[in-house]
Amino acid sequence: MSEITGKTKLYAIVADPVLQVKTPQNLNRLFEARGIDAVLVPMQVPATRLADWVTAMRGVLNLGGVVVTVPHKTAIARLCDELTPAAAMVGAVNVIRVEPGGRLVGDILDGRGFVAGLRTSGIEPSGQRAYLAGAGGAANAIAFSLAEAGVSALTVHNRTRDKAEEMLVRLRQAYPDISMQVGSPDPTGHDLVVNATSLGMAEGDPYPLDVDRLQPGQTVAEIIMRPEMTPLLVAARDKGCRIQLGLPMLAAQVELMARFMGAL
């Protein structure tokens, strides 16, 4: 893309805050590499104005789709006209295709991207005992994809216990053969430890789990992309754990997002 013109197809990423997002750089590089006349721009929208923004978005005739991130993934699912089976099961959306007439179709790619990112790094979740911090939109997607990938057990820890229990009720219906439980901040006894919360994005955030209980031999994975080395990853590295950055999850999703939104 040499320049933006009236023919350029528009895409957006909606978040609050928006400074940390990496999707514009990645998707715009993909558009440029493929010779696609399109651009993705970041838009900061607070939760209190999200419904208004979605209504306005329906009227933008050259808008092809939207990438959705923190904190809107769950709320925006209720504002879509249609959800894919995966998004309906998870109850969250991280990509929307805008169809003619402003009809919005939502999907969730976080989980598939996360598992693909692990595998790209040589980490196979099948058979592993997984510990997941978080029960929001991204955590739900990752939990379902970890179950789909064949983890042997899944422990979910969330500050609001009820949300973790609600997530596991749905997971057990889909994957009744996997051992699942609501856990504590202690990740002891797990092979794969995943932070699927936003804790670590802002300076001064508490840890999402008890880092003193991390042990060498565990793999500790993040979904946060900025900072690249979160306090959790620093602590895990110092404990002798293998670490997985958040960026591979996004890299695995970029082409999936572009295809779903109709850019490819």
TATA-V526587 format. One line per field, one symbol per residue. ss: DSSP state (2 for helix, 1 for strand, 0 for the rest). psi: psi as a letter, one per 20 degrees, with the letter a starting at -180 (. if undefined). burial: # if it has 24 or more other ideal C-beta (glycine too) atoms within 12 Angstrom, else .. Layout:
ss->???
psi->???
burial->???
This chain:
ss->000000001111111000000022222222222200011111110022222222222200001111110000222220000110222222000011111000111110022222222222000000001111100022222222222220001111100022222222222222000011110000000001111000000000000000222000001111000000002222222200011100222222222222220000
psi->ohqpaiippqqqpprorihiqigggghhhggghikpnqqpqqpopqhijgggggghhhiohjohrpppapkihghhhiiqhqqrhghhghkrpjppporpjjpppqrpigghhghhgghhjkooipiqoqpppqkaggggggghhgghikqhqppppqhohhhghgghghghhhmiippqqpaaiojqjqgpppokrjpihqpiqrqirnhiiqqqhqppqqiphoqgnrhghgggghijqpqorhhhgghhhghgggghijh.
burial->#.......########.#.#####.###.##....#.######.#....#..##..#.....###############.##..##.##.##########.....###############..#.#.#..######################.#.######....##..##.##..##..#.####.#.#..############.....###.#.##...#########...####.##..#.##################.##.#.
